[in-house]
Amino acid sequence: MKTIRLGSTQQDVSAVALGIMRMVRLDVDQATNVLETVHQDGINYIDSADIYGNGDSERVFGQALKQSSLNRADFFIQSKGGIVLDPEKSSGELVFGQRYDFSKQHLIEAVDGILQRMQLDYLDAFLLHRPDALMETDEVAAAFDTLQATGKVRHFGVSNFNPMQVEMLRADLNQKLIINQLQFGVMHTGPIQFGLHTNMQDAASINHDGEIIEYSRLHDMTIQAWSPYQYGLFEGTFIDNPKFPELNAKLQELADRYHVTKNAIATAWILRHPAKMQVILGSMNPEHLNESIAGTDVTLTRQEWYDVYFAAGNDLP
């Protein structure tokens, strides 16, 4: 398993992580099998959020970890908080927020709930899930100080933040932000596409996110790529999707060349970027996970990387 250095820490972690959003679909025995299988395959990183499965994904995880042959120290475990669910719209895996809340009280209560559900004494990392327009940085700083002082959280980060939002938050914090979790993949290339179209006036030159990849590299923040095989937000996967024949043909060509699957090539494409990103895998199927993990052993050439980029419908000016 390929490893990366996590943010500004001295800790090496697996280049792919297991996201447990869909663990709510499993019973405890099935979840136990998933954890033991991915750990055997080299994954030592777990990603969660307090809203996943309305909290039930974390409950299943906690029970599965206790039942398994694994120890707490076998995984770097992170979760996210800051979204308050709308109970009238949320059910099972399908969840919707009614607001974002970065108040000190809510963030501390969110971590306490996570620890209780996952049956843990501490989180290795806690991330702010999505930017709160009403974020008061002194409240966040007070929450982080309390969580760190009480030993409940060791590291902190954000998710879906742009550079200026990170800068504003960093100005009040006593801790380093070591992670920014972002959607990125073959069919979600905005953070690099606009840079390639610098000094152009076409649609691809529009900067939607700020220089988030460049900023993260400069500030030693690990980018964690979520939904790596998705197009759009909830539309679905591009793998084996007839909407994307050219892309799938190129992925298959490279999969045949490297004796892996299309998912592995899509994983390798992300990992080839010099930002040293980490890929969040969300499948609960051990076979599919194994196929994706194989991408950590593939290093695409520069031309192969660009060929995939072109096949996804992108161009160069």
N, C-alpha and C positions, 0 to 999 in steps of 0.2 A: 504494500500500500504506500503510495506517495504521501509525503507529509508536507505541511507548510508551517512556517513560524507564525503564531497567532499574534497579530497586532504588534504592539511594542513589548510584549512579554518575551520571555525566554523559553516559552513552551511550544513544542512541536505537536501538531494534531493532524489527524487524518485529513487528506485533501477533499474528501467527501464526508458529509455528515448525514445522519438519519433524522429527518423531520417527522415528527409523530402526529401531525395534524389528523391523519386518517386512522390513527390507532383506535379511535372510538368504534371503528367497524369490527374490531377483533375481540374475541374473548381472551381471558388471561393466558390460557395455554398457547393460543396462537401468537399473542404478543411476546410471550416468553421465547418462543421459537425464533421470532424475528430478531429479538435482541441478541440471543446467543449466536445466531447465524451471522449477523452483521459484525459482531465482535470477532468472531472467528475469521471473517474476511478482512479484518483490519480497521473497521470503523470504530473510533473511540470518542465520537462526538455526537451529542443528542441536541436537537433543536426543538423547542416547543413554544407555546404561547398560552396564556391563561384562558383565552377564548376558544381554543381548539376543542371541538366537540362539546362546547359549553362547559369545559372543565373535565369532561369525562375521559378525554384522551390522556390527560395527565394522571387521572385515577387508575386507568388501565395500565399505564406505564409503571406507576409506583408498585402496583400489585405484581406485575410481571417481573420487575427487577428483584423484588423480594423473593419471588418463587424461583428465579433463575439460579444458575451456578455462578453468576457474576457478582462482583463487589461494587460498591459505590465508586471506588477509585478507578474502576475499569473505564469509566466514561467521564468526559468533560460535558457537563449538563448545563444548558442554558435555557432560559425561557424569556418571554416578552410580556409586557403589560402596558396599560394605559388606555385601553379601549373598554368602554362600558357597554355591555350588550343590551340590546333591546329585547326583552323577554317575549314580547308579542310577535316579533318577526323571526326569532331564533329558535331553531329546533334541531337537535342532534348535530350533525356535521355542518349544517347550513346556519351560519351565524351572521348577524348584522349589528352594527354599533349604533347607539343612540347619541353618544358623544365620546370625545377623547378627554381624558382627565389625568393631568400630570401634577395634581396636588400632592403634597407630602403624605397626607392621610391615605389617599387612594393608592399611591405607589407602594407604601409600606404594607397596606392591607392586601394588595395584589400579590406581593412576594410571600406573605404569610399564607395566603390561600394556596399558592403554587407549592410551597414546601409541604403543606399538609396533604395535598392531593398526591404528590409524588413520593411522600413518605421520606423526605430528605431533611437533613439538618442545615444544608446550605446549597446555594447555586454557585456554579463556577462563573456564570455570567448572567446578567439581567439587562435586557434591552428595552428601550422605549419603542413601542410598536409602530406608531405613526405620529407625525408631528401634530401637536396640539396647538391650535391657533391661540389659545389662552394660556400657553405655557409661561409660567413665572419661574425664571431660572433659579431664583433663590429658594423656591419651594423644592424644585428638583434636587438642587445641591443639598438641602437639608435632609431630604429622603435618602439620597445616596450616602451621605455621611452616617446616618443612623443605620442603614442596612450594612454598611461596611464595618462600623464599630461593633455591631452586635454579632458579626460573623455570619450573617445570613447571605451575603453576596460578596464574591471575591473580585469580580471584574464587571465593567459596565460598557454598554454600547448603545447604538440606536439602530433603527430600521426605517428605511424609506425617507431619510433626511437629506436635504440638499446642503451644500457646503456652508452657506451663511447661517442656516439653522444650527449646524454643528458648531460653528464659530461662536454664535451667541450663547449656546449652552456651555461650551468649554470655558468661557470667560468667568463663569461663577463656580465651576466644579473644582474640587480638590483631587479628583480621580481622572485618569486618562480614559478617553473613549477609544476602545480598541477594535470595535466592530461597527460596520454599517451593512445591514442586510438589505439587498436590493434585488429587484427582478432583473435578471440578465441571462441571455442565452442566444442561440442562433437566430431566433425569431423575435428577439427583444434587444436590439442593438443600438438604441438611441444614444446611450452614454458614450459610444465610440463613433457612431455615424456622423454626428454633427462636427466632431473634430476633424474627420477626414474631409469634410466639406467646408472647412474654414475659408472665409473670404468668398463664399458663394452666396447666391440669392435663391437657391432652390429649397424645396421643402426639407430635404435631408440636412440642411445647414442649421435648422432651427434647434436652439439649445433649450431643451425642456427641463433639464435637471441640474444645471450648473456643471462645472467641471468636476463632477463627483468622483470619477475614477482617478483623475490626476490629483485631486485634493486628498483622497484617501491614501494614495501612494506617498504623497509628501508628508502625511501625518501618521504614517504607520498604522492605518486602520485597515483591518482585513475586510474585504468585500465578500459577503456570503451571498451567492447567487441562488435566489429562490425561483421556483417554477422553471427549471432549466429546459424543460421539454415542451413548454406551453407557448401558444401564440395568443396575443391579446391578454386579457385578464382572466376570464373564465371560459373562453371559447373552447379550449381543449388542447390536445397535444398535436404537434406537427409530425410526429413519427408515424409513418404508414398512413398519413392523411392524404387522400386523393386531391385535396386542394393544393398540395405542394409537390407535384411530380418531379420537378427539376431538383429540388432540395433532397428529396428521398432517394433519387437516383444517385446523387453525389455521395450522400451518406452511405448508401449501400456499396458503392464502388470502393470507398475508403474502408468500410467494414470488412469487405472481402480481402482487401490488401493487407489489413492488420489482423485478420482472423478474429474479429470481434463483432459486436452488433452495432446497429445504428445509434442506439442509446449511448454506447461506449464512445462513439465518435463525437456525439453531441457533448458528452462530458469532457472529452479530451480537447474539444474546441475551446471551451471555457478555460480549462486549466492551462492552455497554451499561452494565454495572455500574461504578459510579464507582471501584472498586478498581483499575481500569486493568490488568486481567489480561491474560495472554498465553495463547493457545490452542495446544495441541500437536496437530498433525495427524499421524495415523499411517498414512494411506493411502500406498501405493506406486503408485497409479494417477494419472498426471499430469492426466487429465481430471477425476477426482474431487477432486483437490487444487485445481485451478483453480476448481471450483464452490464449494468451501469458502472459498477465499481471497476470493471475491467478497463474502463477508459483512463484510469489513473496510470496504467502501464503503457499508454500510447502517447507519443510525442509527435504531433503533426509538424510537417515541414511548414515553412512560411507560405509556400505556394498552396499547399493543401488547405491551410487555414483560410487564405483568401478565396480559394475556390469554393469552400463552404459558404463563405460570406456572400459571394456572388450568387450562388445557387439559391440563397435565401431571398433574392430579389434586390440586393444592394448593388451599388456601382461605385466607381471611383471617378472623381471629377477630372 
